[in-house]
């Protein structure tokens, strides 16, 4: 009888633990006495405005981050997979079927793409103006982008950590909260703009309150953030991998 009693007790304890897990992941259940904020950084007890302020401060203070997902701007969708630091960034950007790699070390920006990208300037060129010979020369090379070239401004923003985060992390409308969630195995607390129509932001409940997932307002893309504070190497390509066109790129 003792063994039977112990078995029932174990089953009841296991069931109670499962119920608590459901509560922590945002499912509305009653009868669980566990505090969903126990063992967290406590942001679940704060207002949405306070959470937003804390997560922006945490993001700005971090040396590095990996940003991946999609951004819709001016009617064009960009798929990003970028690793960013205070000193530069590296990664890939895809737009309208064309993928190119960006590398910025300090102030120097490099762009690497295939011949079609260079021939049509991101797929939008006039066939009468193409320069096939130049495009073939640029294919697979890190092209050193002059700072005065319009392409520098156009593409360097994808490598600017603070510029990207400042532009992306804001929600639109009245801020509110949407309870406890999970992102890639990490417990999060979600804040919203205008009940979600102005975007949603999942903030880590574990350790530093970093932003982990953003759904932008109006279907303007979804982004995930990872690798906060994780160092990575930024190194300029070798000379034999690089093409330097001086003051202006041939596609401008």
Secondary structure, DSSP 8 states (H G I E B T S, - for coil): -HHHHHHHHHHHHHHHHHHHHHHHTT----S----TTTTS-SGGGS-HHHHHHHHHHHHHH-SEEEEEEEEEETTEEEEEEEEEETTEEEEEEEETTEEEEEEEETTEEEEE--HHHHHHTTT---GGG--HHHHHHHTTSEEEE-TTSHHHHHHHGGG-HHHHHHHHS---SSEEEEEEEEETTEEEEEEEEGGGTT-EEEEESSSS--EEEEE-GGG--EEEEE-TT---------GGGEEE-TTS-TT-
